[in-house]
Amino acid sequence: MKQALKPEDWGITIGNRGEAMLKNFDLTDLAKKYGTPIHIVNEPRLRYTAGNFVESMQKTYDSKVSVYYAFKCNSVPYVIDIIRKSRLNAEVATEYEFDLALRVGYSPNQIIVNGPNKMEKFIEKCVESEVRFLVVDSLDELHRLENISKKLGRKINILLRINPNYIPSGMNSGSATASRKGSLFGLDLQGGEAFEAVSYLTRSNNLIFSGIHFHIGTGIKNPKDYSNAINKLSSLFKHISTTGLKVKVIDVGGGIASPTSRELTTKEMLLYQAFNYLPVRIGKLRTDSFREFGDEISKAVKKYFEDDELPELIFEPGRSITSQNQFLLITVHQVKRRKGVKTWLITDGGLGTVTMPTYYEYHEILLCNDLHRPKTERVSINGSCCFSSDIVYKNKLMPKVFPGEVIAVMDTGAYFTSLESQFGFQRPAIVAVTENEHELVRERESIAEMTNRDKLNFSKSLKGAGYEIFNH
Protein backbone atom coordinates (compact mmCIF):
# COMPACT_ATOMS: atom_id res chain seq x y z
CA MET A 1 0.00 0.00 0.00
CA LYS A 2 1.32 3.43 -0.91
CA GLN A 3 2.29 5.80 1.84
CA ALA A 4 -0.37 8.50 2.31
CA LEU A 5 0.70 12.09 1.82
CA LYS A 6 1.29 14.14 4.96
CA PRO A 7 1.83 17.89 5.47
CA GLU A 8 5.54 17.31 6.15
CA ASP A 9 5.92 16.02 2.58
CA TRP A 10 5.74 19.69 1.58
CA GLY A 11 7.76 20.93 4.55
CA ILE A 12 4.65 21.98 6.48
CA THR A 13 4.42 21.41 10.24
CA ILE A 14 1.45 21.52 12.60
CA GLY A 15 1.23 24.25 15.24
CA ASN A 16 -0.16 24.00 18.77
CA ARG A 17 -3.72 24.76 17.62
CA GLY A 18 -3.53 22.50 14.58
CA GLU A 19 -2.66 25.39 12.27
CA ALA A 20 -0.45 24.86 9.22
CA MET A 21 3.06 26.27 9.65
CA LEU A 22 5.84 26.85 7.12
CA LYS A 23 9.12 27.38 8.95
CA ASN A 24 8.16 29.79 11.75
CA PHE A 25 5.09 31.23 10.08
CA ASP A 26 1.38 30.46 10.43
CA LEU A 27 0.00 30.23 6.89
CA THR A 28 -3.26 31.88 7.91
CA ASP A 29 -1.23 34.87 9.16
CA LEU A 30 0.55 35.10 5.80
CA ALA A 31 -2.85 35.00 4.09
CA LYS A 32 -4.04 37.92 6.25
CA LYS A 33 -0.88 39.96 5.74
CA TYR A 34 -0.60 39.62 1.96
CA GLY A 35 -4.18 38.77 1.00
CA THR A 36 -5.37 35.84 -1.09
CA PRO A 37 -5.04 34.24 -3.55
CA ILE A 38 -1.30 34.08 -3.02
CA HIS A 39 1.43 31.64 -3.99
CA ILE A 40 3.94 30.66 -1.31
CA VAL A 41 7.42 29.52 -2.38
CA ASN A 42 9.33 27.30 0.05
CA GLU A 43 12.72 28.75 -0.85
CA PRO A 44 15.02 26.45 1.19
CA ARG A 45 13.35 23.32 -0.22
CA LEU A 46 13.44 24.70 -3.76
CA ARG A 47 17.14 25.43 -3.42
CA TYR A 48 17.79 21.95 -2.01
CA THR A 49 15.72 20.16 -4.68
CA ALA A 50 17.48 21.96 -7.53
CA GLY A 51 20.95 21.34 -6.14
CA ASN A 52 20.14 17.73 -5.29
CA PHE A 53 19.00 17.07 -8.86
CA VAL A 54 22.31 18.27 -10.32
CA GLU A 55 24.43 16.43 -7.77
CA SER A 56 22.45 13.17 -8.07
CA MET A 57 22.65 13.04 -11.87
CA GLN A 58 26.35 13.85 -11.96
CA LYS A 59 27.11 10.98 -9.59
CA THR A 60 25.46 8.40 -11.86
CA TYR A 61 27.39 8.97 -15.09
CA ASP A 62 31.04 8.62 -16.09
CA SER A 63 31.07 11.56 -18.49
CA LYS A 64 29.79 15.13 -18.53
CA VAL A 65 26.29 15.82 -17.17
CA SER A 66 24.47 19.13 -17.66
CA VAL A 67 21.07 20.17 -16.32
CA TYR A 68 18.85 22.73 -18.09
CA TYR A 69 15.73 23.96 -16.29
CA ALA A 70 12.56 24.10 -18.44
CA PHE A 71 11.42 27.73 -18.21
CA LYS A 72 7.86 27.01 -19.38
CA CYS A 73 7.16 25.13 -16.14
CA ASN A 74 7.56 28.17 -13.89
CA SER A 75 9.01 31.38 -15.28
CA VAL A 76 8.78 33.54 -12.15
CA PRO A 77 12.10 35.46 -12.16
CA TYR A 78 12.71 34.96 -8.43
CA VAL A 79 12.24 31.20 -8.81
CA ILE A 80 14.50 31.09 -11.86
CA ASP A 81 17.22 33.02 -10.06
CA ILE A 82 17.26 30.46 -7.23
CA ILE A 83 17.50 27.68 -9.81
CA ARG A 84 20.29 29.47 -11.69
CA LYS A 85 22.30 29.85 -8.49
CA SER A 86 21.83 26.10 -7.94
CA ARG A 87 23.87 25.40 -11.11
CA LEU A 88 21.05 24.66 -13.55
CA ASN A 89 21.22 26.16 -17.03
CA ALA A 90 18.22 27.32 -19.10
CA GLU A 91 15.97 25.53 -21.61
CA VAL A 92 13.65 28.00 -23.35
CA ALA A 93 10.98 27.66 -26.02
CA THR A 94 9.94 31.25 -26.78
CA GLU A 95 11.56 34.61 -27.43
CA TYR A 96 10.15 35.88 -24.12
CA GLU A 97 11.78 33.03 -22.20
CA PHE A 98 15.07 33.63 -24.03
CA ASP A 99 15.10 37.33 -23.13
CA LEU A 100 14.10 36.50 -19.55
CA ALA A 101 17.00 34.05 -19.26
CA LEU A 102 19.44 36.77 -20.31
CA ARG A 103 17.90 39.30 -17.90
CA VAL A 104 18.08 36.88 -14.98
CA GLY A 105 21.80 36.36 -15.62
CA TYR A 106 22.29 33.45 -18.00
CA SER A 107 24.84 33.77 -20.79
CA PRO A 108 23.76 32.56 -24.26
CA ASN A 109 26.08 29.53 -24.07
CA GLN A 110 24.07 28.36 -21.04
CA ILE A 111 20.82 28.26 -23.05
CA ILE A 112 19.17 25.51 -25.13
CA VAL A 113 16.40 26.72 -27.46
CA ASN A 114 13.51 24.33 -28.12
CA GLY A 115 10.00 24.62 -29.58
CA PRO A 116 8.00 23.49 -32.63
CA ASN A 117 7.64 26.89 -34.34
CA LYS A 118 10.59 29.22 -33.90
CA MET A 119 10.10 32.47 -35.81
CA GLU A 120 12.88 33.61 -38.15
CA LYS A 121 13.60 36.74 -36.09
CA PHE A 122 13.94 34.60 -32.97
CA ILE A 123 16.23 32.11 -34.70
CA GLU A 124 18.45 34.93 -35.95
CA LYS A 125 18.69 36.35 -32.44
CA CYS A 126 19.69 32.93 -31.08
CA VAL A 127 22.29 32.38 -33.79
CA GLU A 128 23.84 35.82 -33.42
CA SER A 129 23.91 35.39 -29.63
CA GLU A 130 25.59 31.99 -30.03
CA VAL A 131 23.26 29.95 -27.83
CA ARG A 132 24.59 26.54 -26.93
CA PHE A 133 22.10 24.49 -28.96
CA LEU A 134 19.09 24.99 -31.18
CA VAL A 135 16.85 21.91 -31.08
CA VAL A 136 15.54 21.11 -34.57
CA ASP A 137 11.91 20.00 -34.49
CA SER A 138 11.16 19.27 -38.17
CA LEU A 139 12.66 18.80 -41.63
CA ASP A 140 11.21 22.15 -42.67
CA GLU A 141 12.95 23.85 -39.75
CA LEU A 142 16.20 22.13 -40.69
CA HIS A 143 16.04 23.71 -44.16
CA ARG A 144 15.12 27.11 -42.71
CA LEU A 145 18.10 26.96 -40.35
CA GLU A 146 20.37 26.17 -43.29
CA ASN A 147 19.17 29.28 -45.13
CA ILE A 148 19.43 31.51 -42.07
CA SER A 149 22.95 30.32 -41.28
CA LYS A 150 24.04 31.05 -44.86
CA LYS A 151 22.48 34.53 -44.72
CA LEU A 152 24.20 35.37 -41.43
CA GLY A 153 27.45 33.65 -42.29
CA ARG A 154 27.32 31.80 -38.97
CA LYS A 155 27.39 28.12 -38.08
CA ILE A 156 24.71 26.69 -35.77
CA ASN A 157 25.14 23.93 -33.17
CA ILE A 158 22.02 21.77 -33.29
CA LEU A 159 20.34 18.79 -31.65
CA LEU A 160 17.74 16.75 -33.51
CA ARG A 161 14.51 16.22 -31.56
CA ILE A 162 13.44 12.64 -32.18
CA ASN A 163 9.94 11.27 -31.68
CA PRO A 164 10.47 7.61 -30.66
CA ASN A 165 6.74 6.75 -30.61
CA TYR A 166 6.92 5.72 -26.96
CA ILE A 167 4.23 6.26 -24.31
CA PRO A 168 5.46 6.05 -20.70
CA SER A 169 3.88 3.40 -18.47
CA GLY A 170 0.65 4.44 -16.79
CA MET A 171 0.38 7.68 -18.74
CA ASN A 172 -2.94 8.88 -20.08
CA SER A 173 -2.38 8.06 -23.76
CA GLY A 174 -4.57 10.95 -24.86
CA SER A 175 -2.26 13.45 -23.18
CA ALA A 176 1.04 11.75 -24.03
CA THR A 177 1.58 14.39 -26.67
CA ALA A 178 5.35 14.57 -26.53
CA SER A 179 6.46 11.21 -27.88
CA ARG A 180 3.72 9.18 -29.55
CA LYS A 181 3.56 8.89 -33.33
CA GLY A 182 0.55 11.21 -33.51
CA SER A 183 2.45 14.02 -31.78
CA LEU A 184 3.39 17.20 -33.64
CA PHE A 185 6.75 17.27 -31.84
CA GLY A 186 10.03 16.07 -33.25
CA LEU A 187 11.25 14.02 -36.19
CA ASP A 188 9.39 10.74 -36.64
CA LEU A 189 11.72 7.81 -36.04
CA GLN A 190 9.58 5.04 -37.51
CA GLY A 191 8.54 7.05 -40.56
CA GLY A 192 12.11 7.88 -41.51
CA GLU A 193 12.20 11.63 -40.85
CA ALA A 194 15.05 11.25 -38.35
CA PHE A 195 17.19 9.34 -40.85
CA GLU A 196 16.44 11.89 -43.57
CA ALA A 197 17.58 14.69 -41.25
CA VAL A 198 20.85 12.88 -40.52
CA SER A 199 21.46 12.40 -44.24
CA TYR A 200 20.86 16.12 -44.84
CA LEU A 201 23.35 17.07 -42.12
CA THR A 202 26.12 15.03 -43.72
CA ARG A 203 25.93 17.47 -46.66
CA SER A 204 25.56 20.70 -44.67
CA ASN A 205 28.44 23.12 -44.19
CA ASN A 206 26.55 25.40 -41.81
CA LEU A 207 24.68 23.15 -39.38
CA ILE A 208 26.85 21.41 -36.79
CA PHE A 209 25.25 18.17 -35.61
CA SER A 210 25.89 17.72 -31.88
CA GLY A 211 23.43 15.03 -30.85
CA ILE A 212 19.94 13.77 -30.10
CA HIS A 213 17.09 15.22 -28.06
CA PHE A 214 13.85 13.54 -26.98
CA HIS A 215 11.09 14.22 -24.48
CA ILE A 216 8.71 11.36 -23.72
CA GLY A 217 6.14 13.02 -21.49
CA THR A 218 5.41 14.31 -18.02
CA GLY A 219 4.73 12.86 -14.59
CA ILE A 220 7.02 9.89 -15.23
CA LYS A 221 7.37 7.65 -12.17
CA ASN A 222 9.26 4.69 -13.62
CA PRO A 223 12.95 5.22 -14.55
CA LYS A 224 12.72 2.37 -17.06
CA ASP A 225 10.58 4.56 -19.30
CA TYR A 226 13.70 6.53 -20.15
CA SER A 227 15.83 3.47 -20.85
CA ASN A 228 13.02 2.03 -22.99
CA ALA A 229 12.95 5.23 -25.04
CA ILE A 230 16.75 5.20 -25.43
CA ASN A 231 16.59 1.59 -26.62
CA LYS A 232 14.12 2.67 -29.31
CA LEU A 233 16.85 4.94 -30.69
CA SER A 234 19.36 2.11 -31.17
CA SER A 235 18.88 1.91 -34.95
CA LEU A 236 19.42 5.66 -35.24
CA PHE A 237 22.62 5.51 -33.16
CA LYS A 238 23.90 2.73 -35.41
CA HIS A 239 23.03 4.64 -38.57
CA ILE A 240 24.71 7.84 -37.37
CA SER A 241 27.92 5.92 -36.64
CA THR A 242 28.15 4.98 -40.34
CA THR A 243 27.83 8.56 -41.64
CA GLY A 244 30.90 10.21 -40.18
CA LEU A 245 28.77 12.21 -37.75
CA LYS A 246 29.15 11.72 -34.02
CA VAL A 247 26.62 11.77 -31.18
CA LYS A 248 28.30 14.08 -28.69
CA VAL A 249 25.14 14.86 -26.71
CA ILE A 250 22.04 12.93 -25.63
CA ASP A 251 19.35 15.19 -24.18
CA VAL A 252 16.65 13.11 -22.45
CA GLY A 253 14.33 16.06 -21.88
CA GLY A 254 12.28 16.38 -18.72
CA GLY A 255 9.21 14.62 -17.37
CA ILE A 256 10.26 13.19 -14.00
CA ALA A 257 7.22 13.32 -11.73
CA SER A 258 6.65 15.36 -8.64
CA PRO A 259 6.47 12.98 -5.65
CA THR A 260 3.34 14.66 -4.28
CA SER A 261 0.98 15.18 -7.25
CA ARG A 262 0.21 13.36 -10.46
CA GLU A 263 -1.83 13.33 -13.64
CA LEU A 264 -5.13 11.46 -13.49
CA THR A 265 -5.09 8.13 -15.31
CA THR A 266 -7.39 7.62 -18.30
CA LYS A 267 -9.88 5.73 -16.11
CA GLU A 268 -9.74 8.35 -13.33
CA MET A 269 -10.21 11.15 -15.85
CA LEU A 270 -13.32 9.50 -17.32
CA LEU A 271 -14.80 8.84 -13.87
CA TYR A 272 -14.07 12.41 -12.75
CA GLN A 273 -15.42 14.25 -15.79
CA ALA A 274 -18.43 11.97 -16.40
CA PHE A 275 -19.45 11.05 -12.84
CA ASN A 276 -17.66 13.63 -10.64
CA TYR A 277 -15.72 10.84 -8.96
CA LEU A 278 -12.36 12.15 -7.74
CA PRO A 279 -9.80 9.89 -6.01
CA VAL A 280 -9.82 10.31 -2.24
CA ARG A 281 -6.04 10.55 -2.10
CA ILE A 282 -2.85 9.49 -3.82
CA GLY A 283 0.19 7.88 -2.30
CA LYS A 284 3.59 9.49 -2.17
CA LEU A 285 5.72 8.48 -5.12
CA ARG A 286 8.12 5.77 -3.97
CA THR A 287 10.63 6.49 -6.71
CA ASP A 288 11.38 9.99 -5.47
CA SER A 289 15.17 9.59 -5.73
CA PHE A 290 16.65 11.43 -8.70
CA ARG A 291 19.57 9.05 -8.54
CA GLU A 292 17.35 6.09 -9.51
CA PHE A 293 16.50 7.88 -12.75
CA GLY A 294 20.11 8.82 -13.35
CA ASP A 295 21.33 5.25 -12.80
CA GLU A 296 18.81 3.79 -15.24
CA ILE A 297 19.48 6.38 -17.96
CA SER A 298 23.24 6.06 -17.53
CA LYS A 299 23.12 2.27 -17.96
CA ALA A 300 21.00 2.61 -21.11
CA VAL A 301 23.34 5.12 -22.75
CA LYS A 302 26.44 3.06 -21.95
CA LYS A 303 25.01 0.13 -23.94
CA TYR A 304 25.50 2.04 -27.19
CA PHE A 305 28.76 3.94 -26.67
CA GLU A 306 32.32 3.02 -25.73
CA ASP A 307 33.63 4.33 -22.42
CA ASP A 308 35.98 6.79 -24.14
CA GLU A 309 33.20 8.06 -26.43
CA LEU A 310 30.37 8.56 -23.96
CA PRO A 311 28.22 11.53 -25.01
CA GLU A 312 27.38 14.39 -22.69
CA LEU A 313 24.10 13.66 -20.91
CA ILE A 314 21.59 16.51 -20.62
CA PHE A 315 18.48 16.64 -18.41
CA GLU A 316 15.70 19.25 -18.69
CA PRO A 317 13.70 19.01 -15.43
CA GLY A 318 10.72 21.22 -14.68
CA ARG A 319 7.99 20.04 -12.32
CA SER A 320 10.32 17.68 -10.42
CA ILE A 321 12.20 20.81 -9.28
CA THR A 322 9.42 23.33 -8.66
CA SER A 323 6.05 21.60 -8.23
CA GLN A 324 6.21 20.50 -4.60
CA ASN A 325 8.02 23.66 -3.48
CA GLN A 326 5.17 26.10 -4.08
CA PHE A 327 1.52 26.15 -3.03
CA LEU A 328 -1.46 28.48 -3.35
CA LEU A 329 -3.41 29.94 -0.44
CA ILE A 330 -7.05 30.81 -1.15
CA THR A 331 -9.78 31.97 1.21
CA VAL A 332 -13.23 30.36 1.48
CA HIS A 333 -15.61 33.34 1.45
CA GLN A 334 -18.93 31.52 1.28
CA VAL A 335 -20.19 28.03 2.05
CA LYS A 336 -23.43 26.97 0.34
CA ARG A 337 -24.98 23.80 1.72
CA ARG A 338 -27.99 22.59 -0.24
CA LYS A 339 -29.56 19.61 1.49
CA GLY A 340 -29.71 16.53 -0.69
CA VAL A 341 -27.72 18.23 -3.47
CA LYS A 342 -24.19 19.29 -2.54
CA THR A 343 -21.99 21.73 -0.66
CA TRP A 344 -20.08 24.48 -2.45
CA LEU A 345 -17.02 26.25 -1.08
CA ILE A 346 -16.79 29.57 -2.92
CA THR A 347 -13.22 30.86 -2.86
CA ASP A 348 -11.10 33.65 -4.32
CA GLY A 349 -9.16 31.07 -6.33
CA GLY A 350 -10.61 29.53 -9.45
CA LEU A 351 -10.35 29.68 -13.20
CA GLY A 352 -7.61 32.30 -13.46
CA THR A 353 -5.32 30.77 -10.85
CA VAL A 354 -6.06 27.07 -10.51
CA THR A 355 -8.42 25.38 -12.92
CA MET A 356 -6.28 24.25 -15.86
CA PRO A 357 -3.88 21.99 -13.87
CA THR A 358 -6.58 20.67 -11.53
CA TYR A 359 -8.70 19.68 -14.54
CA TYR A 360 -6.42 16.70 -15.22
CA GLU A 361 -4.11 16.45 -12.18
CA TYR A 362 -4.59 15.40 -8.57
CA HIS A 363 -3.45 17.99 -6.04
CA GLU A 364 -3.91 17.70 -2.31
CA ILE A 365 -5.77 20.49 -0.52
CA LEU A 366 -5.05 21.31 3.13
CA LEU A 367 -7.22 23.24 5.58
CA CYS A 368 -4.68 25.68 7.00
CA ASN A 369 -6.75 26.63 10.05
CA ASP A 370 -6.87 23.08 11.45
CA LEU A 371 -4.88 20.19 10.01
CA HIS A 372 -6.36 17.86 12.64
CA ARG A 373 -9.97 18.36 11.52
CA PRO A 374 -11.15 15.08 9.91
CA LYS A 375 -12.33 14.85 6.31
CA THR A 376 -16.06 14.22 6.52
CA GLU A 377 -17.79 15.62 3.42
CA ARG A 378 -17.41 15.84 -0.32
CA VAL A 379 -17.65 19.38 -1.64
CA SER A 380 -17.32 21.38 -4.83
CA ILE A 381 -14.59 24.01 -4.54
CA ASN A 382 -15.34 26.95 -6.83
CA GLY A 383 -13.93 30.32 -7.77
CA SER A 384 -15.67 33.70 -7.74
CA CYS A 385 -16.45 34.12 -11.45
CA CYS A 386 -20.02 34.19 -12.72
CA PHE A 387 -19.25 31.13 -14.81
CA SER A 388 -20.34 27.56 -14.13
CA SER A 389 -16.97 26.06 -15.08
CA ASP A 390 -15.04 28.13 -12.54
CA ILE A 391 -14.16 25.02 -10.56
CA VAL A 392 -11.09 24.13 -8.52
CA TYR A 393 -12.31 20.59 -7.78
CA LYS A 394 -15.61 18.72 -7.89
CA ASN A 395 -16.56 16.20 -5.22
CA LYS A 396 -13.39 16.70 -3.19
CA LEU A 397 -13.27 15.00 0.22
CA MET A 398 -12.62 17.76 2.76
CA PRO A 399 -13.05 18.62 6.45
CA LYS A 400 -16.06 20.76 7.32
CA VAL A 401 -14.94 24.24 6.26
CA PHE A 402 -16.35 27.58 7.43
CA PRO A 403 -16.38 31.03 5.78
CA GLY A 404 -13.15 32.95 6.34
CA GLU A 405 -10.96 29.86 6.57
CA VAL A 406 -7.92 29.39 4.34
CA ILE A 407 -7.16 26.35 2.23
CA ALA A 408 -3.90 25.51 0.47
CA VAL A 409 -3.78 23.98 -3.01
CA MET A 410 -0.53 22.04 -2.97
CA ASP A 411 2.05 21.55 -5.74
CA THR A 412 1.39 24.79 -7.60
CA GLY A 413 5.03 25.27 -8.58
CA ALA A 414 4.51 23.69 -12.01
CA TYR A 415 2.35 25.37 -14.67
CA PHE A 416 0.04 27.28 -12.30
CA THR A 417 1.70 30.69 -12.68
CA SER A 418 2.55 29.87 -16.30
CA LEU A 419 -1.11 29.25 -17.17
CA GLU A 420 -2.80 31.85 -14.94
CA SER A 421 -5.08 34.40 -16.60
CA GLN A 422 -7.01 37.60 -15.90
CA PHE A 423 -10.43 35.99 -16.03
CA GLY A 424 -12.25 38.78 -14.21
CA PHE A 425 -9.63 39.19 -11.48
CA GLN A 426 -6.06 40.31 -10.98
CA ARG A 427 -3.30 37.72 -11.08
CA PRO A 428 -2.03 36.75 -7.60
CA ALA A 429 1.03 37.82 -5.68
CA ILE A 430 3.91 35.51 -4.76
CA VAL A 431 5.71 35.35 -1.41
CA ALA A 432 8.96 33.49 -0.71
CA VAL A 433 9.49 32.02 2.76
CA THR A 434 12.95 31.29 4.16
CA GLU A 435 13.95 29.97 7.58
CA ASN A 436 13.34 33.26 9.38
CA GLU A 437 11.58 35.67 7.04
CA HIS A 438 9.06 36.07 4.25
CA GLU A 439 9.34 38.39 1.27
CA LEU A 440 6.98 39.60 -1.43
CA VAL A 441 8.67 38.60 -4.71
CA ARG A 442 5.82 39.37 -7.12
CA GLU A 443 3.17 41.99 -6.41
CA ARG A 444 -0.50 41.32 -6.95
CA GLU A 445 -1.59 42.73 -10.28
CA SER A 446 -3.56 45.97 -9.98
CA ILE A 447 -6.78 46.72 -11.81
CA ALA A 448 -4.99 49.51 -13.68
CA GLU A 449 -2.30 47.07 -14.82
CA MET A 450 -4.97 44.82 -16.31
CA THR A 451 -5.61 47.46 -19.00
CA ASN A 452 -2.03 48.70 -19.49
CA ARG A 453 -1.91 47.42 -23.08
CA ASP A 454 -5.17 49.08 -24.11
CA LYS A 455 -5.11 52.32 -26.13
CA LEU A 456 -8.47 53.70 -25.03
CA ASN A 457 -8.18 57.00 -23.16
CA PHE A 458 -10.29 56.02 -20.16
CA SER A 459 -10.42 59.45 -18.54
CA LYS A 460 -11.65 61.00 -21.81
CA SER A 461 -14.22 58.24 -22.35
CA LEU A 462 -15.66 58.60 -18.85
CA LYS A 463 -15.84 62.41 -18.86
CA GLY A 464 -19.41 63.57 -18.69
CA ALA A 465 -20.74 60.03 -18.57
CA GLY A 466 -21.63 60.12 -14.90
CA TYR A 467 -18.43 58.39 -13.75
CA GLU A 468 -16.62 61.46 -12.37
CA ILE A 469 -17.11 60.07 -8.88
CA PHE A 470 -14.46 57.43 -9.58
CA ASN A 471 -11.82 60.13 -10.02
CA HIS A 472 -12.12 61.10 -6.36
Secondary structure, 3 states (H helix, E strand, C coil): CCCECCHHHHCEEECCCCCEEECCEEHHHHHHHHCCCEEEEEHHHHHHHHHHHHHHHHHCCCCCEEEEEEHHHCCCHHHHHHHHHCCCEEEECCHHHHHHHHHHCCCHHHEEECCCCCCHHHHHHHHHHCCCEEEECCHHHHHHHHHHHHHHCCCEEEEEEEECCCCCCCCCHHHCCCCCCCCCCCEECCCCHHHHHHHHHCCCCCEEEEEEECCCCCCECCCHHHHHHHHHCHHHHHHHHCCCCCCCEEECCCCECCCCCEECCHHHHHHHHHHCCCCCCCECCCCCCHHHHHHHHHHHHHCCCCHHHCCEEEECCCHHHHHHHEEEEEEEEEEEEECCCEEEEEECCCCCCCHHHHHHEECCEEECCCCCCCEEEEEEEECCCCCCCCEEEEEEEEECCCCCCEEEECCCCCCHHHHCCCCCCCCCEEEEECCCCEEEEECCCCCCHHHCCCCCCHHHHHCCCCCHHHHC
